[in-house]
Amino acid sequence: MTRWRPLPDSLPREARHLVEQLRHLKDRTDLSLAELARRTAYSKSSWQRYLSGAKQPPRGAVQALCRVAGADQARLLALWDLADPVWPYGTVVTVVAQEVAVSVPAGLEYRRWRTAALVAFAVIVLLVAGVLWAWPSGSG
């Protein structure tokens, strides 16, 4: 059984409970973090962050660990659903002009960029399809 470091005091109760259950599942498998990484789509360093409480595990990581451990996914996913809204996201960015702290979720900028790119691509595809449909075929 792995000797785990204490979880951060700032971790909310729901998140703490999820991480403790994930640690228990990981211990039950008797796998090292490297072996766990090989059996899932998540790296050794990602598992280290998830199991230390430093970062919220994605829902898919919880499912992957359940599959590897042969555990019931429903129970752990219910814990994930409880922990998700209270997990401490990102870092605090201070806005100097207003002197207000704004919490920015990790990866939010990338998600915004990706969404904008997908919308732009869809608009271009629709415009090209409309032009091609309206274009005279030349067989007149």
RALINLIN-V447201 format. One line per field, one symbol per residue. ss: DSSP state (A for helix, B for strand, O for the rest). psi: psi as a letter, one per 30 degrees, with the letter a starting at -180 (. if undefined). A space follows every 50 residues. Layout:
ss = ???
psi = ???
//
This chain:
ss = OOOOOOOOOOOOAAAAAAAAAAAAAAAAAOOOAAAAAAAOOOOAAAAAAA AAOOOOOOAAAAAAAAAAAOOOAAAAAAAAAAAAOOOOOOBBBBBOOOOB BBBBOOOAAAAAAAAAAAAAAAAAAAAAAAAAAAOOOOOO
psi = kkjklklkffkleeeeeeeeeeeeeeeffgkleeeeeeflgkleeeeeee ffgfkkkleeeeeeeeeefhljeeeeeeeeeefeffkjkalkkkjeefhk kkkjkkgeeeeeeeeeeeeeeeeeeeeeeeeeefkkffi.
//
